[in-house]
Amino acid sequence: MFDLVGWIFSVTGANPANANVTNYFYPLIVLYCHFCAVLASKGKQPQMVQITWFTQVGSGRVVLGSNLDRIKPTTTKEQVRVRRAQKLVSRQLATGENETHGNPVTGNKAGHCAETFPMLFINSLATPANPPPPILASCRGFAAKPDLVLGNVNKLVFPTEVGERQQVLANPCDDFCQHLIPRAGITATHFSIVNL
């Protein structure tokens, strides 16, 4: 459900010409967090959301995604994760449905993370007529922790200090995303919260 909301935000039009982290991308992810919170009960909200922005044929684009909800693993949730992982494997963005570089029991596996939908979306844009390098070189993004973003008194104000960013934002996870982003052909440091 959360990826569907992210998809709606992602296809509503081009980014404004002067869009940047402070005046557009961070406020947009706050709005996305709010919609996710409204649509799901407290225990079923995502624990991480992600935004990636890039330029495609001269127009700024954005794509948002979320991890699977935080509630204990269920058969349905695992089926969704496996389906997402299968898409990653079919696009050579994962080596297997259960790929993880963390703890095999508790680590995030392929398909769980908030970066899944954005990376699949961007990967789908690469066609012979529209090769990936121009799109991929322009990709930037960050992940955010919805509970902490929405709990912040000045929630629409981008945290300029690195210490503040570390409280509400997150770098790609060690378990999988630090491997996914480079496989997609994107520079991993473009997703570091210290480089925003």
C-alpha positions in Angstrom: 0.0 0.0 0.0 2.8 2.4 0.9 4.6 1.9 -2.4 1.3 2.8 -4.2 1.1 6.1 -2.3 4.7 6.7 -3.2 3.9 5.9 -6.8 1.1 8.5 -6.8 3.5 11.1 -5.5 6.1 10.0 -8.0 4.0 10.4 -11.2 2.1 13.6 -10.4 4.5 15.8 -12.4 8.0 17.2 -12.8 9.9 18.7 -9.9 9.9 22.5 -9.7 12.9 24.1 -11.4 14.4 25.3 -8.2 13.7 22.1 -6.2 16.3 21.1 -3.6 16.5 19.2 -0.3 15.3 22.0 1.9 12.5 23.5 -0.2 11.0 20.4 -1.9 12.5 16.9 -1.3 12.5 16.9 2.5 9.0 18.5 2.8 7.7 16.0 0.2 9.0 13.1 2.3 7.3 14.6 5.4 4.0 14.7 3.4 4.6 11.1 2.3 5.2 10.1 6.0 2.0 11.8 7.0 0.0 10.0 4.3 1.5 6.6 5.4 0.6 7.4 9.0 -3.0 8.3 8.1 -3.5 5.2 6.0 -2.3 2.6 8.5 -2.7 1.9 12.2 0.3 2.7 14.4 1.8 -0.8 14.4 1.5 -1.2 10.6 3.2 2.0 9.5 6.6 1.7 7.7 9.7 2.2 9.8 11.6 3.7 6.9 10.7 5.6 3.7 13.0 6.7 0.9 13.1 9.4 -1.7 15.2 9.5 -4.8 15.3 12.4 -7.3 16.9 12.5 -10.7 16.8 14.2 -14.1 15.2 12.4 -17.1 15.3 14.1 -20.4 15.8 17.5 -18.9 12.9 17.2 -16.3 13.3 16.6 -12.6 11.6 13.5 -11.4 11.1 12.0 -7.9 10.2 8.5 -6.7 9.2 7.5 -3.2 9.1 4.1 -1.5 8.8 2.5 1.9 9.9 -0.7 3.6 7.4 -3.3 4.6 5.6 -2.4 7.8 7.2 -3.0 11.2 4.7 -5.6 12.5 6.0 -9.1 13.1 6.6 -11.2 10.1 3.5 -12.7 8.5 2.9 -15.0 5.6 1.4 -12.2 3.5 4.3 -9.8 4.4 6.8 -12.4 3.4 5.0 -13.1 0.1 5.2 -9.4 -0.7 8.9 -9.2 0.2 9.6 -12.3 -1.9 7.7 -10.8 -4.9 9.7 -7.6 -4.6 12.9 -9.6 -4.3 12.0 -11.6 -7.4 11.7 -8.3 -9.3 15.1 -7.3 -8.0 16.6 -10.6 -9.1 15.0 -10.5 -12.5 16.6 -7.1 -13.1 20.0 -8.3 -11.7 19.7 -6.0 -8.7 19.9 -8.9 -6.2 21.6 -12.3 -6.3 18.7 -14.1 -4.7 15.4 -13.8 -3.0 16.9 -14.1 0.5 20.1 -12.0 -0.1 21.3 -10.2 2.9 24.7 -9.1 4.1 23.7 -8.8 7.7 22.5 -11.4 10.2 20.7 -14.1 8.1 17.9 -14.3 10.7 17.4 -10.7 11.7 19.0 -8.8 8.8 17.0 -7.0 6.1 16.6 -9.3 3.1 16.2 -8.3 -0.6 12.8 -6.7 -1.1 12.2 -5.5 2.4 13.9 -2.1 2.2 12.5 1.3 1.4 15.0 1.6 -1.5 13.4 -1.3 -3.4 10.6 0.5 -5.2 12.7 3.6 -6.2 15.5 1.4 -7.6 13.1 -0.8 -9.5 11.4 2.3 -10.9 14.6 3.9 -12.0 15.9 0.7 -13.5 12.7 0.3 -15.5 13.4 3.7 -17.2 16.5 2.3 -18.9 15.7 1.4 -22.5 17.9 1.3 -25.7 16.4 4.8 -26.6 17.0 6.1 -23.1 20.2 4.6 -21.7 20.7 4.7 -18.0 23.9 6.8 -17.5 22.4 10.3 -17.7 19.6 9.3 -15.3 21.8 7.3 -13.0 24.5 10.0 -12.7 21.9 12.5 -11.5 20.3 10.2 -8.8 20.3 11.5 -5.3 18.3 10.5 -2.3 17.9 9.7 1.4 15.9 7.5 3.7 13.8 8.9 6.6 12.3 7.4 9.8 8.6 8.4 9.7 8.0 8.3 13.5 10.9 10.6 14.1 10.2 12.9 11.2 6.5 13.4 12.2 7.4 13.7 15.9 9.8 16.6 15.2 8.3 20.0 16.3 9.7 21.6 13.1 8.9 18.7 10.9 9.0 20.6 7.6 12.4 22.1 8.3 15.3 20.1 6.9 17.8 19.3 9.6 21.0 21.1 8.5 23.3 19.8 11.2 24.6 16.3 10.6 23.8 15.2 14.2 20.2 16.3 13.7 20.0 14.5 10.4 21.2 11.3 12.0 18.2 11.4 14.3 15.6 11.5 11.5 17.3 10.3 8.4 19.3 7.2 7.5 22.0 6.0 5.2 21.4 2.9 3.1 21.4 -0.2 5.3 24.4 -2.5 5.5 22.2 -5.6 5.1 21.2 -5.0 1.5 20.8 -1.4 0.3 24.5 -0.5 0.2 24.8 -3.4 -2.3 21.6 -2.6 -4.2 22.3 1.1 -5.1 25.7 0.4 -6.8 24.2 -2.6 -8.7 21.6 -0.2 -10.0 24.5 1.8 -11.4 24.1 4.7 -9.0 26.8 6.3 -6.9 26.3 5.2 -3.3 27.7 8.4 -1.8 24.8 10.3 -3.4 22.6 8.6 -0.8 24.7 9.5 2.3 23.0 11.9 4.7 26.2 13.9 5.1 26.3 14.7 1.4 22.8 16.3 1.3 
